[in-house]
């Protein structure tokens, strides 16, 4: 959240375990209400697949059926702001940030991981 403050944005931050169970959630005062669920779903998506949510764009770009159908799946986020959480190469969860641009959200998620020594 310190990085979000430095960027001048207000965000919601969610952390889930490898099973997608929400472990922690923080909301900055004034962060968009709608982005609460988006942050949670970004964490869930990153934990589910083990790669950053922004990579979904490349995964679905060449396949029209995936590009149109996959984003309609509940809880699946196909834009930036969700990162997997790994410890010693093992996937242990995901972190999701929502409230800024997708680039800002991902930078905040990365800063959060770095703050706890998981960069």
N, C-alpha and C positions, 0 to 999 in steps of 0.2 A: 504494500500500500504506500510505502514511502516513495517508490518510483512513480506511482500514479500522482501523488502530491507534487512531485518534482515536475511532472509533465503538465500539471494543471487540470487533470481529469479526475472524475469520481467514478469508482468502479465497485463491482461486486466480485468477490473472490471465493471460489469453492475448491475444496480438496476432497477427493474420494479415494477409497482403497482399490485394490486390483479387482474387486468384485463389483465396483461401482457404487458402493455404499458411502454416502456422504459422511465425512469425518469432521469437517470444519467448514464454516462459512462466515465471511465478514462482509459487511456492507458499509461503504463510506457514506456519511451523511450527504444526501442529495444525489446519490447515484440513481440511475434510471431504474424504476421498479421492474420494468419488463426484462431488464438484463439480469435479474436475479436467477430466473430459470435458465437463461442462456449460459451464464457462468457455470451453473451446476451441470448442464448438459455438455458443455465443453470439457469439463473434467471427466465426466462419464465416458465421452467419446474417446478422449485420449487414453484413458485407462483401458477401455474395451479393445482398442486396436494397437496400442503401444507406439503410436507415432503422432506427431503434432497434427492438430486438426486442419491446419492450413494445407497439409499435403493431400487432403481429399480432392482438392481442385484438380491436381495433376492425375490422381487416380481415376477420376470420372470424366475427364475432359474428352477422351477419344471414344467413349461409349455412350451413345445417346440414351439408351434405356437406363443406364445407371445415373446419368446426369439428370434425367427427369424424375426417376423414381426414388433413388436413394435419399435425396434431401427431404423427401416426404416422410421418411421413417421417423417415428417418435424418438426424441432424445439424441438423434444423430446430427452433429454440427459439422458442416463442410467448409468452414472458414476459420481464420486464425484466432488464437487466443487460448487454445487448450494444448497442454504439453503433458507427455507421460512423465511419471515420477519413477526414477530407477535408482536402486541402491546396489552397488557392486554388479551392475549389469542385469539385475533382475527387476522386472516391472512390479512395482508395489502400489501404483495408483496413478492418479492424474490431478492436474491443477488446471482450473479454468478461470479466466478473467473476462469480464464484460463491462463495457461502459465507455470505452474509447474507440478508436479505429482498430481494425484487426491487428495492425502492426503495433499499436500502443498496447493493446491487450496482451499480445504475445510477449512484448518487452517486459511488461509488468509481471507476467507469469515467470519469465526467465529470471528476473530480479528476485522474485520470491524464492525460487529454487536456489539461487546463488546465496541468498541470505541465510539459508540453512545448510550451506556447504554441498549442495547437489547440482552445481553448475557443470 
